[in-house]
Amino acid sequence: MDFLKRTWAEIHLERLGINIANYCACLQGETKLLCVVKASCYGHADLAICPYLEKELGVKWFAVSNSDEALRLRNMGISGEILILGYTPPENAPELAEHNIIQAITDESYAIELNDYLAGSGKPLRCHAAVDTGMTRIGLRGTPEEIAEALYRIYDLDDLILDGIFTHYAVADSADPGDKAYTAAQTEKFFAVRDEAEKLGVRLAQCHCLNSAAGVYEPDPRSTLGRLGIILYGMYPDPATPLPFEPEPVMELRSMVSQVKRIEAGESVSYGRTFTAERPTLLATVTCGYADGWPRALSNKGEVLIRGKRAKIVGRVCMDQFMIDVTDIPEAAPHDVVTLIGRDGEEVITADEVAALAGTIGYELTCGISARVPRVAYKNGVQMGVYRV
Ligand SMILES: *Cc1c(COP(=O)(O)O)cnc(C)c1O
């Protein structure tokens, strides 16, 4: 399949299986895998990845952020369980029930609204109630006893099926002892809620707390699911905290050289004239910019790979183009492929490295690779298709 060879993201599907195997080897007891595929698989293209996860890797559980993403998964033929982790307008509840999608409950009043919209529709909606144990984002709040009583009332609603509860950690990616204690307290509160709910006769098929980081650093066998996100895509929950295995980056981002030229010492480069050559400089122009999701914060900071070597970004990153200093790579030529994220020969640039330079995290960087960048899927080096996020 053809695509515009200007800026494109390669998606290496076989690396998903390696990341899954490494994560699952950390999980304990009966904890099952759930793949977090929100935001079009963190910018990697849900259409490329989700069918592969389900059909080739046997993944049974998926999580997304909203009902559009959930219905997209159903429309592409995903038949496994789909959990929406965030808010859906309650009037859309019947549509979710129709497609057997599981909705997160943010609090008791939201559960009642969902139930009201389902009244008389004949199809109940499955739900997992969020429990706020310290993330302070969504979820039921209070003492374990109070939360359990709210769960009981939700359980009792006619048109909702309370299938499970979940919680989310604030600092599970940190090795700091204070953060570890905070995570442990979140875990204990969560399972205290579960125990209190069970005492009231609320039977929960799923109780899950683990994200990528917690599945590796604090795998608790009481969690029925491990919600694998960032590590699935081969990035670190926190690059400052080591992992017991090397995640395999699934995305590589490539672009092209459009022009190579010599400039004199004293000539300035790009908007704002923030870079002035101190020596005669060989300059290459790259066909990627902030409209592709390449952060403008990398102006005069980032590096890219060309002909297996590192070259510095000089001047401001523009909307569609930026310039690099290739004085030490005199063989650089128009139509050369430039690696922005990924491997070229012996050199590697990771999304985490780029993100740190841009003052952000790998999550935001790959999610931000824009819709105009085609995602080109490969399996063991063989091109499988071209997708849009
Ligand atoms: C995004 C998200 C995850 C995945 O987090 P990672 O750090 O990418 O593993 C898990 N659970 C919830 C509720 C989320 O919102």
The ligand as a MOL file (V3000), in Angstrom:
LIG
                    3D

  0  0  0     0  0            999 V3000
M  V30 BEGIN CTAB
M  V30 COUNTS 15 15 0 0 0
M  V30 BEGIN ATOM
M  V30 1 C -4.6820 5.5530 30.7510 0
M  V30 2 C -5.0910 4.6720 31.8610 0
M  V30 3 C -4.3970 3.4800 32.1150 0
M  V30 4 C -3.1070 3.1200 31.4140 0
M  V30 5 O -2.0340 3.8090 32.0410 0
M  V30 6 P -0.5330 3.5190 31.5990 0
M  V30 7 O 0.2780 4.3620 32.5160 0
M  V30 8 O -0.4190 3.9560 30.1750 0
M  V30 9 O -0.3280 2.0720 31.7530 0
M  V30 10 C -4.9040 2.6130 33.0660 0
M  V30 11 N -6.0220 2.9190 33.7520 0
M  V30 12 C -6.6900 4.0750 33.5670 0
M  V30 13 C -7.9150 4.3480 34.3780 0
M  V30 14 C -6.2460 4.9950 32.6290 0
M  V30 15 O -6.9020 6.1480 32.4570 0
M  V30 END ATOM
M  V30 BEGIN BOND
M  V30 1 1 1 2
M  V30 2 1 2 3
M  V30 3 2 2 14
M  V30 4 1 3 4
M  V30 5 2 3 10
M  V30 6 1 4 5
M  V30 7 1 5 6
M  V30 8 2 6 7
M  V30 9 1 6 8
M  V30 10 1 6 9
M  V30 11 1 10 11
M  V30 12 2 11 12
M  V30 13 1 12 13
M  V30 14 1 12 14
M  V30 15 1 14 15
M  V30 END BOND
M  V30 END CTAB
M  END
